[in-house]
Amino acid sequence: DSVQEILPEWYQLGEDGTVSYSKTSSAKLRQAVIQARRPGKRILGMINNFGSNGFDGARVSRIVASEDSRRRHAKALADLVR
């Protein structure tokens, strides 16, 4: 009862700022989580930042380094939401 939000890592941050479904996120799993949601519980899909060698902090640094790359990333997020 104390859990108010579910934060599944459904999305993967690409090297270029794109966002796609992560390899561990299947349509079946996403549907099961959505169907299991209860009133008052929010589902907030997280974007993970793991590369082939684990966490990649430099990836985010590159994406936020310039106005152009930030704009491309914001567009990728908006496209995902749509």
N, C-alpha and C positions, 0 to 999 in steps of 0.2 A: 504493500500500500504506500510505502514511502517513495517509491520510484515515480517520478512525474514525467520524465523524458526518456525516450529510447534513442540512442545515438549509434545506429549501425554504420560501419564504414563501407558504404555502398559505392563510393566513387574514388577514382584514382587521379591524382594530379600528374599531368604529362610534363615532360621536359620543357615544352614550349608554352605551358600555361593552359593547355586544353584540359578538359575534364571528361572522363569516360567512366563507365561502370568498371569497378575493380574485378579482378579475376575471381575473387571469392564471392562475388555478388551475383547470384543467379536470379532470373525472373521469378522462379518458384520460391526462393527464399524471401525475396522482397515482398511477394504477395502474401506469404505466410505471416510475416511481421505485420503487414498492414491489416490483415484480417484479425490478428490477435490483439490489436490495439484496443484499449478500453477507454471509455469516456474520461476525460481529464488527463489523459496521457498523450504527450506529443511525440511524434517521430521526426527527428531531425537528421537527415542523411549527412554523414560526415564525408569529407574528402581526405583520403590519406595521402601521406607524402613519403611513401617508401619506394625506393628504387631497387635495383637488383642487389645492392649491397646494404640494404636496410634504410633507416631514416636518412633523408637527403635535405638537410637544411639549406644547402647551397642552391637547391632548385627554387625554393621560395625567394631567396635573395635575388636570383636572376629575374624572376617574374615581376618582382616589385621594384626592380632597379630603374626602370624608365617609365615614362608616361605611356609610351606606345605599348610596352609589354603589359602594363597594368590594364590598359584599355582592352587589349586582346583577351586577357584573362577574364575581365568583367563581362565581355561579350560571350565568352565560352560559358560562364555561369548563367547568364541570362538565357542563352540558347538551351541549356540543360533544363532550366525551370520551365521554359515554354514547352 
